[in-house]
Amino acid sequence: MPEPDTTVHDVVIVGAGPAGLTAGLYASRGRLDTVILERNMAGGQIALTELVENYPGFPEGISGFDLSEKMKEQAKEFGADLREIQAVTGLERDPEAGCWTVITDQGPVRARSVILAPGREPRRSGIPGEAEFIGRGVSWCATCDGALYRGRTVAVVGGGDAAVEEGMFLTKFADKVYLVHRRDELRAQPIAQERCFANDKFELVWDSVPRRIDGDQMVEALEVENVKTGEMRSLPVNGVFMYIGQIPNTDWLKGVVELDESGYIVTDQLLRTSQAGVYACGDAHLNQLKQIVIATGEGALAAVQTEKYLDELACALPGAENAAGGSAAASA
Ligand code: NAP
């Protein structure tokens, strides 16, 4: 455990994906005393993406890891204090000190404002064998584990951008990639679909859901059920990659800021949450499009709004503090 941090910072940013890092860049350039909390130095989901092709400025594409590292470097360059933690467990208001406390496994971090950018994590299917074979054939990260499947057969479950793009990446190594999707058309963007349909290594398994993962020491088969016919089929695979969507990392915020029924953080257009001085951005925020470019834009806006909030606090007479943020989400 590091020495206790007794400073009340200007802003603490929870999450170091594109949203959190961009918020950190803008806040530190705005000369705010800025702390960014990063779980496991992971850099968010983007760091696990093999190739990012739709972030402007990189016509050849850029690896998600490299883009994440550049964003970190840029935020640090302007003074953001990037700290590694394992977990964030709570957010508490200290009315007497007029600040917020983010509770982490590395101790509390206090600040006059908070930007929430905790991102999302892969949804689990819950089928038998999924938990048992983690690290022995079940994975959520083609970028991390793909090379283990050179010359082998894998199944990718899902029909969204992640499933199709990561499945495409796996065709670099695997001889065959089953794409198991519960409907008969993909959700992924047309350009990704075109590439998938043109790749001989893919076999599309339509209208099918995974039911069980089998094996002895390692994964040997994925049992799938055709939802239209009820027919069961055993796919002989060495690996199963699950890309059936994401869930926001917001359990620790329940009862503190307003969340929607799926756990996404509700804000108004200025990214104010239901608590004064707390802003939200990125994939865990309730918005229409989960893209890096949106996350970075939201990060910038959240930081600029935070600066304004702190300026207003500094100018306000005692007792006027709560008027600065108000219950914005409720009035959105
Ligand atoms: P997603 O778009 O929500 O797709 C999840 C897929 O899994 C869908 O095809 C869904 O089927 C299927 N699915 C959901 N629950 C299932 C279950 N219980 N059993 C079987 N299948 C299930 O998730 P994602 O692909 O992780 O993408 C998340 C977001 O990130 C999206 O907004 C996506 O556009 C974005 N993203 C963008 C890029 C890019 O721009 N290059 C890359 C990756 C991700 P249905 O289609 O039937 O609902």
Residues whose N, C-alpha, C, O or C-beta is under 5 A from the ligand:
A	BS01	NAP	G158 G159 G160 D161 A162 A163 R182 R183 R187 Y243 I244 G245 Q246 K290
